[in-house]
Amino acid sequence: MSSLNGKHAVVTGGGSGIGAACAEALAQAGARITLMGRDLARLEAQRDAMRAYADIACVPVDVTDEAAVAAAFARAVERHGPVDVLVNNAGHAQAAPFAQTDAALWQRMLDVNLTGVFLCTRAALPSMLERGFGRIVNVASTAGQTGYAYVAAYCAAKHGVIGLTRALAAEVATKGVTVNAVCPGYTETDLLRSSLDQIMTKTSRSEHDAREALMRTNPQRRFIQPEEVASAVLWLCAPASASMNGQSLSVSGGEVT
């Protein structure tokens, strides 16, 4: 598949999990890739794993830092040219009962999961509008489509991502730019490992029981694979998906319909 030949794709949180799978899918489609994330060593390891594909750049960045985001995108453009595709994947989840959710945790979830999307989109969008083409895909979550106990701050942030997606999609609808979201259910990533650890610590369940509890949220009784999310992202990034705009695709085995 070469539908993205000559395009420059930026993937935040690109060093592992869903971000790494998205980067590989986009590279296979012919895009030049910039991997962004906090951990440069992890980004470089992913770049090394992708050497068979496109030219890969690694740019460390904290997506919650406005100045750092502006500098990172300037570096990416210097290396690969204007950004054609932006996958806002960087995110973080932390659980706590609402009564134990303090202002710091609340703000942390908003900063990483929502403000980061805002800052990265603001950095990439002007050149997309200028050139009349762009694909922005925000990796939200089923937590942005429904509610889960003990992750109120995370749910609020991901609902915000979907709201931002819809509002911006309407604003740029006639400009050749599309803005969509994918909403994975529990996916086999480091984030899932963290969720399992929290369940095991707080409930004394075995890892097997913790995994079974989370799998039951998916009607298919399994975890989503990162490559499945990446397939949805790739489709939304393709030139042929121009009519997809403002959508929130649930990649969850039917958990959210």
C-alpha atoms as a printed R data frame, in Angstrom:
    type eleno elety resid chain resno       x       y      z
1   ATOM     1    CA   MET     A     1   0.000   0.000  0.000
2   ATOM     2    CA   SER     A     2   1.506   3.352 -1.010
3   ATOM     3    CA   SER     A     3  -1.342   5.805 -0.563
4   ATOM     4    CA   LEU     A     4   0.821   8.149  1.543
5   ATOM     5    CA   ASN     A     5   3.896   8.374 -0.679
6   ATOM     6    CA   GLY     A     6   5.600  11.713 -0.172
7   ATOM     7    CA   LYS     A     7   3.566  12.582  2.924
8   ATOM     8    CA   HIS     A     8   5.092  13.512  6.275
9   ATOM     9    CA   ALA     A     9   3.424  11.885  9.285
10  ATOM    10    CA   VAL     A    10   4.066  12.840 12.911
11  ATOM    11    CA   VAL     A    11   3.123  10.303 15.575
12  ATOM    12    CA   THR     A    12   3.240  11.356 19.213
13  ATOM    13    CA   GLY     A    13   3.824   8.673 21.796
14  ATOM    14    CA   GLY     A    14   5.438   6.841 18.903
15  ATOM    15    CA   GLY     A    15   7.971   4.794 20.825
16  ATOM    16    CA   SER     A    16   5.742   1.862 21.775
17  ATOM    17    CA   GLY     A    17   2.267   0.382 21.780
18  ATOM    18    CA   ILE     A    18  -0.395   1.971 19.602
19  ATOM    19    CA   GLY     A    19   1.890   4.821 18.530
20  ATOM    20    CA   ALA     A    20   4.596   2.451 17.317
21  ATOM    21    CA   ALA     A    21   2.023   0.356 15.442
22  ATOM    22    CA   CYS     A    22   0.605   3.496 13.811
23  ATOM    23    CA   ALA     A    23   4.073   4.641 12.769
24  ATOM    24    CA   GLU     A    24   4.801   1.280 11.157
25  ATOM    25    CA   ALA     A    25   1.475   1.247  9.300
26  ATOM    26    CA   LEU     A    26   2.018   4.767  7.992
27  ATOM    27    CA   ALA     A    27   5.590   3.952  6.966
28  ATOM    28    CA   GLN     A    28   4.401   0.875  5.082
29  ATOM    29    CA   ALA     A    29   2.006   3.176  3.225
30  ATOM    30    CA   GLY     A    30   4.961   5.278  2.070
31  ATOM    31    CA   ALA     A    31   4.997   8.157  4.562
32  ATOM    32    CA   ARG     A    32   8.073   9.781  6.023
33  ATOM    33    CA   ILE     A    33   7.769   9.456  9.796
34  ATOM    34    CA   THR     A    34   8.628  11.648 12.757
35  ATOM    35    CA   LEU     A    35   8.360   9.818 16.053
36  ATOM    36    CA   MET     A    36   7.732  12.082 19.041
37  ATOM    37    CA   GLY     A    37   7.701  11.219 22.736
38  ATOM    38    CA   ARG     A    38   9.372  11.844 26.070
39  ATOM    39    CA   ASP     A    39  11.844   8.954 25.950
40  ATOM    40    CA   LEU     A    40  14.453   9.434 23.209
41  ATOM    41    CA   ALA     A    41  15.986   5.992 23.761
42  ATOM    42    CA   ARG     A    42  12.601   4.359 23.233
43  ATOM    43    CA   LEU     A    43  11.990   6.416 20.096
44  ATOM    44    CA   GLU     A    44  15.390   5.437 18.718
45  ATOM    45    CA   ALA     A    45  14.722   1.764 19.428
46  ATOM    46    CA   GLN     A    46  11.473   2.000 17.476
47  ATOM    47    CA   ARG     A    47  13.268   3.804 14.652
48  ATOM    48    CA   ASP     A    48  15.820   1.004 14.520
49  ATOM    49    CA   ALA     A    49  13.007  -1.554 14.334
50  ATOM    50    CA   MET     A    50  11.556   0.332 11.344
51  ATOM    51    CA   ARG     A    51  14.697   0.735  9.269
52  ATOM    52    CA   ALA     A    52  13.192  -1.351  6.463
53  ATOM    53    CA   TYR     A    53  10.581   1.349  5.870
54  ATOM    54    CA   ALA     A    54  10.655   5.099  5.415
55  ATOM    55    CA   ASP     A    55  13.080   7.725  6.624
56  ATOM    56    CA   ILE     A    56  12.436   7.973 10.366
57  ATOM    57    CA   ALA     A    57  13.199  10.989 12.559
58  ATOM    58    CA   CYS     A    58  13.099  10.960 16.366
59  ATOM    59    CA   VAL     A    59  12.199  14.142 18.214
60  ATOM    60    CA   PRO     A    60  11.889  14.071 22.013
61  ATOM    61    CA   VAL     A    61   9.126  16.276 23.392
62  ATOM    62    CA   ASP     A    62   6.850  16.776 26.366
63  ATOM    63    CA   VAL     A    63   3.478  17.372 24.685
64  ATOM    64    CA   THR     A    64   2.252  19.336 27.712
65  ATOM    65    CA   ASP     A    65   4.950  22.008 27.237
66  ATOM    66    CA   GLU     A    66   3.890  24.660 24.724
67  ATOM    67    CA   ALA     A    67   7.393  25.885 23.894
68  ATOM    68    CA   ALA     A    68   8.747  22.341 23.627
69  ATOM    69    CA   VAL     A    69   5.968  21.351 21.226
70  ATOM    70    CA   ALA     A    70   6.636  24.363 18.993
71  ATOM    71    CA   ALA     A    71  10.357  23.551 18.916
72  ATOM    72    CA   ALA     A    72   9.740  19.858 18.230
73  ATOM    73    CA   PHE     A    73   7.492  20.546 15.266
74  ATOM    74    CA   ALA     A    74   9.981  23.055 13.898
75  ATOM    75    CA   ARG     A    75  12.631  20.320 13.996
76  ATOM    76    CA   ALA     A    76  10.292  17.842 12.338
77  ATOM    77    CA   VAL     A    77   9.485  20.263  9.518
78  ATOM    78    CA   GLU     A    78  13.165  21.050  9.022
79  ATOM    79    CA   ARG     A    79  13.889  17.338  8.583
80  ATOM    80    CA   HIS     A    80  10.864  16.101  6.618
81  ATOM    81    CA   GLY     A    81   8.960  19.165  5.433
82  ATOM    82    CA   PRO     A    82   5.445  20.328  6.387
83  ATOM    83    CA   VAL     A    83   3.297  17.915  8.344
84  ATOM    84    CA   ASP     A    84   0.599  16.203  6.279
85  ATOM    85    CA   VAL     A    85  -0.569  13.653  8.862
86  ATOM    86    CA   LEU     A    86  -0.718  14.044 12.636
87  ATOM    87    CA   VAL     A    87  -1.518  11.158 14.939
88  ATOM    88    CA   ASN     A    88  -2.053  12.477 18.462
89  ATOM    89    CA   ASN     A    89  -1.387   9.309 20.422
90  ATOM    90    CA   ALA     A    90   0.563  10.448 23.491
91  ATOM    91    CA   GLY     A    91  -1.438   9.793 26.639
92  ATOM    92    CA   HIS     A    92  -1.443   8.524 30.183
93  ATOM    93    CA   ALA     A    93  -3.999   6.928 32.496
94  ATOM    94    CA   GLN     A    94  -4.092   6.889 36.276
95  ATOM    95    CA   ALA     A    95  -6.848   5.424 38.418
96  ATOM    96    CA   ALA     A    96  -8.240   6.707 41.699
97  ATOM    97    CA   PRO     A    97 -11.657   6.869 43.347
98  ATOM    98    CA   PHE     A    98 -13.219  10.250 42.729
99  ATOM    99    CA   ALA     A    99 -12.931  11.200 46.399
100 ATOM   100    CA   GLN     A   100  -9.180  10.570 46.175
101 ATOM   101    CA   THR     A   101  -8.724  12.394 42.867
102 ATOM   102    CA   ASP     A   102  -6.872  15.524 43.866
103 ATOM   103    CA   ALA     A   103  -6.330  18.613 41.743
104 ATOM   104    CA   ALA     A   104  -2.837  17.480 40.738
105 ATOM   105    CA   LEU     A   105  -4.039  14.154 39.322
106 ATOM   106    CA   TRP     A   106  -6.954  15.881 37.597
107 ATOM   107    CA   GLN     A   107  -4.658  18.431 35.980
108 ATOM   108    CA   ARG     A   108  -2.122  15.788 34.975
109 ATOM   109    CA   MET     A   109  -4.767  13.805 33.097
110 ATOM   110    CA   LEU     A   110  -6.014  16.919 31.311
111 ATOM   111    CA   ASP     A   111  -2.506  18.107 30.463
112 ATOM   112    CA   VAL     A   112  -1.255  14.875 28.903
113 ATOM   113    CA   ASN     A   113  -4.434  13.591 27.288
114 ATOM   114    CA   LEU     A   114  -6.178  16.780 26.181
115 ATOM   115    CA   THR     A   115  -3.882  19.798 26.249
116 ATOM   116    CA   GLY     A   116  -1.199  17.785 24.465
117 ATOM   117    CA   VAL     A   117  -3.633  17.121 21.612
118 ATOM   118    CA   PHE     A   118  -4.472  20.826 21.473
119 ATOM   119    CA   LEU     A   119  -0.839  21.956 21.398
120 ATOM   120    CA   CYS     A   120   0.313  19.456 18.781
121 ATOM   121    CA   THR     A   121  -2.687  20.133 16.573
122 ATOM   122    CA   ARG     A   122  -2.125  23.860 16.802
123 ATOM   123    CA   ALA     A   123   1.487  23.344 15.719
124 ATOM   124    CA   ALA     A   124   0.612  21.205 12.679
125 ATOM   125    CA   LEU     A   125  -2.660  22.688 11.449
126 ATOM   126    CA   PRO     A   126  -1.592  26.038  9.887
127 ATOM   127    CA   SER     A   127   0.536  24.458  7.154
128 ATOM   128    CA   MET     A   128  -2.186  21.886  6.447
129 ATOM   129    CA   LEU     A   129  -4.688  24.690  5.887
130 ATOM   130    CA   GLU     A   130  -2.208  26.597  3.757
131 ATOM   131    CA   ARG     A   131  -1.640  23.586  1.486
132 ATOM   132    CA   GLY     A   132  -5.253  22.399  1.465
133 ATOM   133    CA   PHE     A   133  -4.557  18.899  2.756
134 ATOM   134    CA   GLY     A   134  -4.229  17.337  6.174
135 ATOM   135    CA   ARG     A   135  -5.200  14.327  8.227
136 ATOM   136    CA   ILE     A   136  -5.440  14.592 12.005
137 ATOM   137    CA   VAL     A   137  -6.298  11.472 13.975
138 ATOM   138    CA   ASN     A   138  -6.651  11.687 17.747
139 ATOM   139    CA   VAL     A   139  -6.227   8.464 19.671
140 ATOM   140    CA   ALA     A   140  -8.930   8.820 22.293
141 ATOM   141    CA   SER     A   141 -10.449   5.809 24.082
142 ATOM   142    CA   THR     A   142 -13.732   4.124 24.795
143 ATOM   143    CA   ALA     A   143 -13.308   6.144 28.003
144 ATOM   144    CA   GLY     A   144 -14.190   9.127 25.808
145 ATOM   145    CA   GLN     A   145 -17.416   7.456 24.702
146 ATOM   146    CA   THR     A   146 -18.652   5.990 27.979
147 ATOM   147    CA   GLY     A   147 -17.812   6.163 31.680
148 ATOM   148    CA   TYR     A   148 -15.596   3.897 33.750
149 ATOM   149    CA   ALA     A   149 -15.440   3.859 37.537
150 ATOM   150    CA   TYR     A   150 -12.253   5.080 39.225
151 ATOM   151    CA   VAL     A   151 -10.876   6.968 36.215
152 ATOM   152    CA   ALA     A   152 -13.045  10.096 36.233
153 ATOM   153    CA   ALA     A   153 -10.190  12.426 35.313
154 ATOM   154    CA   TYR     A   154  -9.049  10.219 32.440
155 ATOM   155    CA   CYS     A   155 -12.620   9.862 31.165
156 ATOM   156    CA   ALA     A   156 -13.131  13.615 31.331
157 ATOM   157    CA   ALA     A   157  -9.954  14.225 29.351
158 ATOM   158    CA   LYS     A   158 -10.802  11.670 26.669
159 ATOM   159    CA   HIS     A   159 -14.353  13.020 26.366
160 ATOM   160    CA   GLY     A   160 -12.655  16.369 25.832
161 ATOM   161    CA   VAL     A   161 -10.556  14.917 23.017
162 ATOM   162    CA   ILE     A   162 -13.712  13.774 21.229
163 ATOM   163    CA   GLY     A   163 -15.325  17.176 21.731
164 ATOM   164    CA   LEU     A   164 -12.239  18.892 20.328
165 ATOM   165    CA   THR     A   165 -12.238  16.474 17.398
166 ATOM   166    CA   ARG     A   166 -15.840  17.274 16.503
167 ATOM   167    CA   ALA     A   167 -15.474  21.027 16.890
168 ATOM   168    CA   LEU     A   168 -12.283  21.318 14.844
169 ATOM   169    CA   ALA     A   169 -13.629  18.967 12.173
170 ATOM   170    CA   ALA     A   170 -16.575  21.310 11.647
171 ATOM   171    CA   GLU     A   171 -14.274  24.326 11.524
172 ATOM   172    CA   VAL     A   172 -11.960  22.954  8.819
173 ATOM   173    CA   ALA     A   173 -14.491  20.890  6.868
174 ATOM   174    CA   THR     A   174 -14.131  22.938  3.664
175 ATOM   175    CA   LYS     A   175 -10.337  23.281  3.886
176 ATOM   176    CA   GLY     A   176  -9.162  19.840  2.754
177 ATOM   177    CA   VAL     A   177  -8.316  18.811  6.314
178 ATOM   178    CA   THR     A   178 -10.102  16.070  8.217
179 ATOM   179    CA   VAL     A   179 -10.092  15.513 11.976
180 ATOM   180    CA   ASN     A   180 -11.186  12.196 13.429
181 ATOM   181    CA   ALA     A   181 -10.677  10.074 16.533
182 ATOM   182    CA   VAL     A   182 -10.198   6.392 17.164
183 ATOM   183    CA   CYS     A   183 -11.391   5.013 20.466
184 ATOM   184    CA   PRO     A   184  -9.701   1.758 21.448
185 ATOM   185    CA   GLY     A   185 -10.977  -0.465 24.203
186 ATOM   186    CA   TYR     A   186  -8.483  -2.228 26.448
187 ATOM   187    CA   THR     A   187  -5.453  -2.738 24.219
188 ATOM   188    CA   GLU     A   188  -2.404  -4.943 24.752
189 ATOM   189    CA   THR     A   189   0.080  -2.159 25.622
190 ATOM   190    CA   ASP     A   190   2.149  -0.842 28.525
191 ATOM   191    CA   LEU     A   191  -0.915   1.165 29.566
192 ATOM   192    CA   LEU     A   192  -2.861  -2.066 29.953
193 ATOM   193    CA   ARG     A   193  -0.018  -3.498 32.026
194 ATOM   194    CA   SER     A   194  -0.299  -0.484 34.323
195 ATOM   195    CA   SER     A   195  -4.065  -0.994 34.653
196 ATOM   196    CA   LEU     A   196  -3.564  -4.645 35.521
197 ATOM   197    CA   ASP     A   197  -0.952  -3.767 38.131
198 ATOM   198    CA   GLN     A   198  -3.322  -1.281 39.771
199 ATOM   199    CA   ILE     A   199  -6.129  -3.851 39.897
200 ATOM   200    CA   MET     A   200  -3.826  -6.496 41.360
201 ATOM   201    CA   THR     A   201  -2.472  -4.083 43.969
202 ATOM   202    CA   LYS     A   202  -5.821  -2.697 45.074
203 ATOM   203    CA   THR     A   203  -7.913  -5.880 44.940
204 ATOM   204    CA   SER     A   204  -5.352  -8.659 45.580
205 ATOM   205    CA   ARG     A   205  -6.585 -10.427 42.448
206 ATOM   206    CA   SER     A   206  -4.226 -12.634 40.478
207 ATOM   207    CA   GLU     A   207  -3.013 -11.410 37.095
208 ATOM   208    CA   HIS     A   208  -5.237 -14.010 35.431
209 ATOM   209    CA   ASP     A   209  -8.319 -12.769 37.278
210 ATOM   210    CA   ALA     A   210  -7.438  -9.138 36.591
211 ATOM   211    CA   ARG     A   211  -7.045  -9.849 32.878
212 ATOM   212    CA   GLU     A   212 -10.339 -11.741 32.801
213 ATOM   213    CA   ALA     A   213 -12.117  -8.823 34.487
214 ATOM   214    CA   LEU     A   214 -10.921  -6.391 31.839
215 ATOM   215    CA   MET     A   215 -11.546  -8.777 28.946
216 ATOM   216    CA   ARG     A   216 -15.183  -9.086 29.977
217 ATOM   217    CA   THR     A   217 -15.747  -5.476 28.892
218 ATOM   218    CA   ASN     A   218 -15.168  -6.593 25.289
219 ATOM   219    CA   PRO     A   219 -17.989  -8.720 23.792
220 ATOM   220    CA   GLN     A   220 -15.311 -10.628 21.876
221 ATOM   221    CA   ARG     A   221 -13.685 -11.512 25.217
222 ATOM   222    CA   ARG     A   222 -10.207 -10.437 24.205
223 ATOM   223    CA   PHE     A   223  -7.886  -7.441 24.257
224 ATOM   224    CA   ILE     A   224  -7.477  -5.233 21.218
225 ATOM   225    CA   GLN     A   225  -4.113  -5.467 19.467
226 ATOM   226    CA   PRO     A   226  -2.195  -2.250 18.649
227 ATOM   227    CA   GLU     A   227  -2.087  -3.225 14.972
228 ATOM   228    CA   GLU     A   228  -5.890  -3.237 14.865
229 ATOM   229    CA   VAL     A   229  -5.995   0.348 16.088
230 ATOM   230    CA   ALA     A   230  -3.265   1.275 13.604
231 ATOM   231    CA   SER     A   231  -5.339  -0.139 10.742
232 ATOM   232    CA   ALA     A   232  -8.190   2.210 11.626
233 ATOM   233    CA   VAL     A   233  -5.788   5.144 11.915
234 ATOM   234    CA   LEU     A   234  -4.209   4.351  8.541
235 ATOM   235    CA   TRP     A   235  -7.601   4.257  6.859
236 ATOM   236    CA   LEU     A   236  -8.532   7.656  8.296
237 ATOM   237    CA   CYS     A   237  -5.231   9.096  7.057
238 ATOM   238    CA   ALA     A   238  -5.639   7.909  3.471
239 ATOM   239    CA   PRO     A   239  -6.528  10.443  0.757
240 ATOM   240    CA   ALA     A   240  -9.537   8.262 -0.114
241 ATOM   241    CA   SER     A   241 -11.020   8.851  3.363
242 ATOM   242    CA   ALA     A   242 -11.747  12.509  2.666
243 ATOM   243    CA   SER     A   243 -15.423  12.126  3.573
244 ATOM   244    CA   MET     A   244 -14.609  10.841  7.070
245 ATOM   245    CA   ASN     A   245 -14.616  13.892  9.305
246 ATOM   246    CA   GLY     A   246 -15.538  14.518 12.919
247 ATOM   247    CA   GLN     A   247 -15.974  10.805 13.603
248 ATOM   248    CA   SER     A   248 -15.069   8.768 16.690
249 ATOM   249    CA   LEU     A   249 -14.458   5.175 15.644
250 ATOM   250    CA   SER     A   250 -14.760   2.659 18.439
251 ATOM   251    CA   VAL     A   251 -12.156  -0.106 18.097
252 ATOM   252    CA   SER     A   252 -13.485  -2.209 20.921
253 ATOM   253    CA   GLY     A   253 -15.010  -5.463 19.710
254 ATOM   254    CA   GLY     A   254 -18.497  -4.020 20.115
255 ATOM   255    CA   GLU     A   255 -18.139  -2.669 23.664
256 ATOM   256    CA   VAL     A   256 -19.324   0.741 22.432
257 ATOM   257    CA   THR     A   257 -21.745   0.815 19.503
